[in-house]
């Protein structure tokens, strides 16, 4: 009888222990497989920005359309560009201050420049030898420009297969990349070799984003992914799978691909091989 009571009491204790364990909170590590997903979105308004947990100098510079070195220099930050939560950064681009003035100067000089060019062309039209030299010179300019696109050791390839549904625009509020649409899960690969300087989803409008640094001048960005397969500071080879296509912060499954030269978005079509 005593034995039976002991086993009954032991069973009740086990049952209560099991019930209580179901209500214990999960370890913090299991809830933070993507730490940057728990931070607030980077939303730059005005000339100041307060650094939040998970931010990097590269992600802030990317959001501010600046070169990371310019942002670091303006805030007295030396390599390896360490920033900390609560730090206030000046995100105003000095180049923008002179933008309007340069534009006005450019417009004022445009008419006189056009007049000079028209006179030169008129003279060339009268002299067949000058005409040939002019054509050869223009052809050389175009060839040099094309060669510069693959300069400094960056060899580009397409980051994903699919249909181009949006193209780069030079307008102030234009689309600053290529939108390549395909089904969710389509592989996204590195368009060139480099190092991961950002992998997360703290940049407003980009969803799950990867930024690769290829050299001191070139970055590439891969946005709206459903899954990120790389981590920050990881070395990546051209053609390596880095993510899977998705629709985070987007209306359809597609990759938003950008190339930045010294912080400024450029048309990827001018760098990628012809399809």
N, C-alpha and C positions, 0 to 999 in steps of 0.2 A: 504493500500500500504506500509506504514511504517512497519507494523507488518510483512508483507511478506518479506521485505528486511532484517529485523532483524533475522528472522528464517533462511533465506538463508545464512546470514553471520555466524550465530551460527553453522550451518551444515558444512560449509567449515572449520571452526576452529576445530571442532571435527574430521573431516576427516584428516586434516593435523597432528593433534595430534596423531591419530592412526598410520599414516604412519611413523612418526618419531619414535614412540615407538618400531616399528618392527626392527629398526636399532640400538637400544641401546644394548650394550654388556650385556651378561648374567651375573648374579652374580658370583663372583669368586668361591664361595662355590659349585655351581652346576657343575663347571668344574673340581673340585678336589675331586671327590668321592674316588679316590685312590691316595693320595698325592705322594706315593713313585713311581708311574708310571711316574711322571714328572722329576724324578731325573736321573742323569747319572748312567750308570751301574757300579757296583763295578768291577774294573779291576786292580788287584794287580800285579805289575811288579817291581821287585827289592825288596829292603829291607825297603822302605818307602811308606806310603800311606797317602794322604791328605783326611781328612774326608769331606764328602759332605752332604748336607741337606737330611735327611731321613735315613742316615746310623745309625746303632746301633753297639755297641761293639760285640754283638752276630753275626750279619750278616758279619762283617769284619773278625772276628775270624773264622767263618764257611768257608768263601771264602779263607782264608789263611791256612786252615787245621790245626788250632790251637785250644787249649782249651782257652776259653774266660778268664779264670783266669791267664793263662800264658801271654796272650796279655796284660791284665790289669797290671800285675806285671811288665812286661818289660817296661811299659810306665808310671808307677807311678800313675795309676788310681785306686782309692779306690771305694768300693761299695757305692752307687748303680750304679757305672760304667757310669757316665755321660760323654759324649763326645760332641764336638761342631764343626760346619762347619769350615774348615780352619785349624783345628788341625792336626799336622803331627804325625803319629804313626810309630813306629818301628815295622814292621811286620815280621822281620826275626826270625825264630824259632831257639833258641839256640841249640835245640836237633839236628838240621840238621848239625851243625858244626862238631859234633863228629860222624855223621853217617858213613862217609867214613872210618874214623879211626877205628871205631868199626867193620865195615865190614871187613877191612883188618885183624884186630886182630882175628876176628872170623874165617876167612879163614885159617890163619896161625896155629890156634889151632885145626882146624877141624880134620886134619889127626891124630894127637896124641890122640885126644878125641875118634875118631873112633876106634883106635887101642886098647885103654883101654876098651871101651865098648865091642869090639869083644872078648877080653880076658875074661871079666866078663861073657858074654853069653856062651862062651866055657866051663867055669867052671860050670855054671848052668846046661849045657847039661850033664855033667858027674855026677851030683848029683840030683836025682829025688826030694828030699826034697826042695832043692834050686829052682828047676824048678817050683814047685807048688807055692812057696812063691813069685817068680818073676811074675808069671801070676796073682796072687791075688793083688800084688802091682800095676801092670799096670791097672787092672780093677778098683781099688780104685781111681787111678789118673783120669781115664776117668769119673767116677761118680762125683768126686769133681769138675772137669771142667764143667760138665753139670749143676751142682747145682749153680755154680758161675754165669752162664748166666742169671739166674733169681734173682740174689742177689740184696740187697739194696732196696727191696720193689717194683721193677719195674716188672709188669706182662704184657707181650706183647700179642698182637693179630694182625691178618692180617689187614692192613689198607684199602684194597679194594679187590673186586673179579675180576677175569680175568685170563689171560694167562701170565705166566712169559716168556718174550721175551728176556730179558737180565739178566745176573747174575753178582754177585760181582766178581771182579778180584783183586788179590794182586799186579799186575804189576803197575809200576809207573804211567803209563797213562791209566790204566785199569778202568773199570766202577766200581764206588764205592758205588753201591747200587743194588736194584732190579728194573727192569722195568716191571710193571704189565699193560698189554694192555687190553683195553675194550672200549666200545663206549663212546663218549663224553657225559658228564652229569652223568656218573656213580658215585655213592656217594663215597667219601673218608672220612674215620673215623680215629680218634686218635688211634694209636697203643698202647698207654698207657696214663694214666692220667698225666697231667702236666699243664704248663702255656705257653701261646704263647709269645715267645720272638722276633719273627719276622713274619710279614705278609706283603708281597709286591712283587715287581718284579725287584729289583735293582741288583740282583746277576746274572751276565752273565751266560747264558746257563741253567738257572733253571726256567725261566718263572715266572708265579705266584706261589710264594713259601710260605710255612708255616714252621716255625721251632718251635718245642715244647721242652721245658726244663722239664725233668722228675725228676732229682735230680742234685746234684753237678757234677755227672760224665756222665750222659746220656742225649743226645739230639736225636730227630728224625726229619727228614725233609721230606716234601711232595711237589714235584715239578711238573710243567707243567699244573697246574690246569686251568680250564676255569673260575672258580668262587671261590673266597675266602669267607667263611662264618663266620670268626672269626676276632677278632681284637687283637692287641698287649696288653699284660698284662691280657688277659682273662684266667680264670681258666677253664680247659677242663677235662672232664671225659673220661676214656677209652671207646671206641665205639661210642663216640659222633661224629656226622657228622660235618666236619670242612671245606669241600670243595667239588667241583665237578670236576671230571676228565676232562682233556682237552689236548691241544697240543701246549700251549704257549712255544716258544723257543724249539720246538720239531717237528719231522717230522710226528708223528702219535699221536693219542689219547692214552695216557698212563700215569700212575703215576710213577714217579721216587721216590722211597722210600729209605731213608738212615737212618742208626743208627750210631751215633758218640759216642765213649767212650773216655772221656777226650780229645776231639777234633779230634780224629783219626777215620776214617771210618772203620767199622767192618762189617762182613758178616751178614746181617739180618737173613738169614736162620738159623744161629746158635742160634737165640733168639726167633724166631717166632715158634708157635706150629706147629706140623706136620699136613699137609693137609691130 
